[in-house]
Amino acid sequence: MKLLLALALTLTPAPAPELTPAAIDAYLQEAMESTGVPGLSVVVTRSDEVVHAAGYGHDSDGRPMTAGTPMRVASVSKSFTAMAVMTLVERGKISLDSPVAAQLPGFTMADPRAARITVRQLLNQTSGLSDSTVDIAATEEAGSLADYTARLAESRLAADPGTRYEYCNVNYDLAARLVEVASGRRFGDYLRDRVFGPLGMTSSAVSAQVVRPAHGYNSLFGAWLPRPELDGFHDDSGAGGVITTAADMGKWLIAQAGDGRPLVGRQSLEVMHQPSKLRPYGMGWGIEDNGQLVHSGNLFTYNAVEAVSPKTGYGFAVMTNNATLYDPTYDIMLGLTAMSEGRAPEGPGNERQLFEAALAAFALVAAGLGAMGVARARRWAARRPGRPWWRIGLRLLPALVPVAVLVGYPDLVSVLVNGRTVTWAQLTYFPAPLSVTVLVAALAGLGVTVARLRALRQVHGDRLRTAPDAT
């Protein structure tokens, strides 16, 4: 009997921790330990209350992270832009289902279909705009939203408006410009007075001149390197410009849950949280299978995620001052979600460390094989006397594969991230371990190829010099 009781106790899963500030703190301390990130800032809300808000680790200046440490939240900004648009929709200044071109002077494209794009389609990411058909590099050099809009004049659409979902930042930067035109104010000023201000988000802005974010980090084979922001169109960007704190995000999550001081009516909230017919994506919010509203963001030295659960009334925001090949914020949010539903959380693991260790091992093997190939190049050439050059060329091709991968590296990564435009500069940030590995493999392959060609030339020359005089 005792044996059966002991067995039953062993097989019974441990009860899930209650979602108290102490339980949240213990979970986040464990997450810091397992992920090894330098800094983390988190807020948990329920209905109209903040359950827990705190910072962990340190910023790039060695200061402790707190709930008041400003960071960019990247594409989480899209939910703020959608809210700004909806405040103007309610005031009759913007029409969701009218063409953008009719409401935004200066918006033209080299594609007649662009005249049919509606505001709703911008916010639902179904406008037909795509990184593959827009000159993203040109837009990143814009100095203002007006300039940004003007730089779209030579671009085209990838699909008819309303027929295909494709995530593209241009949608939300155009929406931000529409806010400027409809309100007669700069986007940042409008957000301050109509979104941040009413909610008491006093440490939030869309300009580093107003709120300076903590510098971030990238990881390179386990070493955290402080990095400045990557140049680009950040200030006033509706797609990714918001700088905020965990404390301010708590006020935002309460508003999104329909509690606290409302910025728009409940019907407008429901419109923003409703998925389009093409994709479970609303307006600045993705809708998951369990109904939870989620949006994440990455801006090369920052990662962030926000979530609101209509089922439990809980809200979560997780922000890090670092970006790597593995983003822990989403997994941490999932752990907090599990706790809020009475389930035991699956803590984030050491995926970053494992990814980077595997890449480091691959780079070392590639370098070793490259060195060995160079050292044995003459022996390799000596085994191929009199062979046709085309056969020798085929034998050289495998060593050139990594070179070809390096040449097409940005395009290959673009394919992996669903066609989003990727630049060489971006590849030196959070994908740095992968970029270094690709570079090492390419240099090793190129070195072996060059060494073998030189060896073939030398062996061929030696044979000619030692051949009997045919005369």
Secondary structure as GFF3:
##gff-version 3
##sequence-region A 1 471
A	DSSP	alpha_helix	2	11	.	.	.	ID=ss1
A	DSSP	alpha_helix	21	35	.	.	.	ID=ss2
A	DSSP	beta_strand	39	46	.	.	.	ID=ss3
A	DSSP	beta_strand	49	57	.	.	.	ID=ss4
A	DSSP	beta_strand	71	72	.	.	.	ID=ss5
A	DSSP	three_ten_helix	74	76	.	.	.	ID=ss6
A	DSSP	alpha_helix	77	90	.	.	.	ID=ss7
A	DSSP	alpha_helix	100	103	.	.	.	ID=ss8
A	DSSP	three_ten_helix	112	116	.	.	.	ID=ss9
A	DSSP	alpha_helix	119	124	.	.	.	ID=ss10
A	DSSP	alpha_helix	136	140	.	.	.	ID=ss11
A	DSSP	alpha_helix	145	150	.	.	.	ID=ss12
A	DSSP	alpha_helix	169	183	.	.	.	ID=ss13
A	DSSP	alpha_helix	187	191	.	.	.	ID=ss14
A	DSSP	pi_helix	192	196	.	.	.	ID=ss15
A	DSSP	alpha_helix	197	199	.	.	.	ID=ss16
A	DSSP	beta_strand	216	220	.	.	.	ID=ss17
A	DSSP	beta_strand	223	227	.	.	.	ID=ss18
A	DSSP	beta_strand	243	244	.	.	.	ID=ss19
A	DSSP	alpha_helix	246	256	.	.	.	ID=ss20
A	DSSP	alpha_helix	266	273	.	.	.	ID=ss21
A	DSSP	beta_strand	286	287	.	.	.	ID=ss22
A	DSSP	beta_strand	293	298	.	.	.	ID=ss23
A	DSSP	beta_strand	303	308	.	.	.	ID=ss24
A	DSSP	beta_strand	314	320	.	.	.	ID=ss25
A	DSSP	beta_strand	322	323	.	.	.	ID=ss26
A	DSSP	alpha_helix	328	340	.	.	.	ID=ss27
A	DSSP	alpha_helix	351	375	.	.	.	ID=ss28
A	DSSP	alpha_helix	377	382	.	.	.	ID=ss29
A	DSSP	alpha_helix	389	407	.	.	.	ID=ss30
A	DSSP	alpha_helix	409	416	.	.	.	ID=ss31
A	DSSP	three_ten_helix	426	428	.	.	.	ID=ss32
A	DSSP	alpha_helix	432	466	.	.	.	ID=ss33
###
